[in-house]
Amino acid sequence: MRISDANWSIVEEYLKGDDRCVLPIGSTEQHGYLSLSVDAILSERVSVEAAEPLGVPVFPVLPYGITPYYLSFPGTMSVRASTYMALIRDLLESLYKTGFRRVLIVNGHGGNSPAMAVTMEWMSDHPGTRARFHNWYNAPKTWKKVLEIDPIATHASWLENFPWTRLPGVEMPTQRKPMVDMSKIKDRGPDGVRQVIGDGNYGGYYQRDDKEMQAIWDVAVEETRALMTGSVWE
């Protein structure tokens, strides 16, 4: 269930028999021709679809992340790493104080990875808790499926182009974009990054068949759901 579809007493009743929850996190950043909210849309949607048959509550997605390298693309919002890590810690503390003990953080943005250390610290400070940091998009089974379809899968390419991340009236280029020189991105600020990557796609096709995308999505949902069940938490 979505937490936004519940009130506090419904959650209190749930906690009498279960202590699991899901916290999706994403970002608001450039994704080429796709929505600026791609990472937030996908992490929340995969969380909700995965949790639905289990009845595990899913909190609203955290829509901002660590993405300073895209700040020359209008609409991008970035949070300092120290601020973000403190925020994740505060959210985990809130979950703990209200009765949750097993938390699956479903991440949709690579830049948020520093927050993974926070989950380890939190568990160390709260014996008996479990917190798992799950990058849904490159988890083993999901990434294997991606590579079966097309090994050139990068930021803002077809990999993130689902019916629910597209924008009405925005046409996609049909060519396969050559890969950008990633070595030129690692030591440049936002203006330099924009100069190197151009429209935002790092390389590859901009869109693939929706049947292929659904096949990837089905694997991602199942893989995420498996992390909420039984022996994973033992």
N, C-alpha and C positions, 0 to 999 in steps of 0.2 A: 504493500500500500504506500501511496505517497503521503508523507507527513502533512502536506498541505491539504489533504482530504480527511484529516483527523483532527480531533481536539485533544486536550491534555488528558481527559478522563479515558478516552479510547486508548491512548498510549499507555496510561497507567495500568489498564486492564491487560494489555498485551504483555507488559513487563512482568506480570505475575507468572507467566508461563514461558517467556523467552527473553533473551537479552541481546539479540542480534540486531544490527542496523547497518545501513549502507549510506555512505557520504560520498556523493559524486563531486569531483572537482575538475575545473576546466580552465579556460582563459577567454579573454576577448582580444583577439589579435587578427592581423591580416591573414587571409587564406585565399589570396588571389581573387578569382571570380566568385568564390563562395562566400557564405555568411561570415561575418566577423566572429560569430558565436559558435563556430563549428565545434570546437573542443568541448564547450559547455553542453551544446545540444546532444552530442554523441555520448558523452559520459553519463548524462542524466538518462537518456533514452535506454542505453544498454543496461543501466542499473535497474530501471523500472521494469523493463521486460524480463530481466533475469530474476528479479525478486518476486514478481507478481504471483506465480503459482505457489510460492513458499510462504507468502504472507509477511515477509520481512519488510519493515518500514524503510523507505528511502527518503532521505532529507533533500531539500531543494539544493540544486547544484550551486557550488561556489563558482561564480562566473568569471572571476579575475585570477590571474596567475602571474608567474615570473616570466616576463617577456620583453626585456628592455631593448633587445636587438631589433625589434620591429617598430620602435617608436617614431620612425620617420614615415610610417604608413598611417594616415589619419584614421582614427577610430580605435586604434590599439590602446589598451590600458594595461599598465604594468605595475606590479607591487614589488617593493624591495624584498630581497630574499629573507632578511631578518624579520621584516614585518609579516611576511607570509608564514614563516615557520612559527612565529609567535601566535598567529591566528589559528593555525592548525592545532597547536597545543591547546589554545583556549577552547576550541570546539570539542576536542577530545575530553577535556576536563568537564565541559558542560554535559557531554554524553554520560560520562562516568557518574557525575553527581545526580543525574536523573534516573540512573539505574541500568544503563547499557554497559555491557562488559565485552562484547565481541563486535568489532567494527571493521567493516570492509570499506576501505577508501578506494573508489574507482576513479583513476586518473585518466584524463584525456589529453594532457599536455606535457610533453617531455621536459619543458622548463621547470615544472613543479617538482622534479625528482628530489631536490634537497629536502623536501618535506618528509621524505621516507625516513630520514634519521630521527625525526621527531617521534614517529610511531615507535621506534625502538626505545627511545628515552622514556616515552610515556609508559610503555609496558614495564620497563625496569622500575619505574616509580610506583606502579600500580600492579603488584603481584596478583595473578589470577585473571588478568585481562588479556585479550588478544586483539591485535590490530594488524591488518594485512593491507599493504599498499599494492594495488593492482593496476598496472598500465594495460588497459584492455586492448589497445590497438596493436601492441607488439608482444602480447602473451604468446606462448609457444604454439598452440594449436591455431590461433587466429593468424599469426604471422606466417605459419606454414601454408595456410590456405591462400594468403595474399601472394606469396611467392609462386604458388602453383598457377596463378592467373597471370601475373606480370611481375617480374623481379625488379622493375624500375618503379618503385612506389615511394613517393616522397611527400614532403610537406606541400599542401595546397594542390596536389595532383589528383588523379582519379581516386587514389586511396581514400580521400576524405569526401569524395563527391557522391553523396547519397541523395535520394529524392528529398529528404528532410533537411539537407544542408545547402540546397540550391536556392537561388533567388529568382523570383518570377521575372521573365523578360530579359534575363542576362544570358547571352549566348556564349558557349564555351568554344575556344579554339579547337580545331580538329587534329592538328598536327601533334607529334610527339616532341616535346621540348627537350633540347640537349641538356644534359646534366650541367649544373653550374659548378664552378671550381670551388669546392667546399673549403679548401685551404685559405681562400681569400675572405671567408666569412669569419673565421675564428679570431682574427686580430683586428676587426673593424667595428666601429661604432655604428649606430643606426643609419646614418647617411650612407656609409660605405656598404652596409648590408643591402640597402635598397638599390644602390648602384649595381651591385653584383647580381642580385636575383631578379631584378626587373619587376615583372608582374606579381611575384610572390611564389610561384611554382618553382621548386628546386630542379625539377626535371621529370620527364615522362608525359604520358597522355593526360589530358585534363578530365576525361570522362571515359568510362567503360560501360558495358551493357548492365542494365539494372539487375538482370538475373545473376550476373557474376557478383554484384555488390550484395545482393540478398544472400547469396551463398556464404560470403564472408561474414555478414551480419549474423546469420544463424549460428555459425561456429562461435562467434564472439559472445553471443547471449548465453549459449550453453556453457562455454568456458567460464564466464563470469558467474553463472548460477552455481556451478560446481564448487566455487570458493565459498559459498554461503551454507553449504550443507555438511552434515554429519562429521566424518572423520577429519575433515580439514581443520575443524575447531578443537579437536581432541588433543 
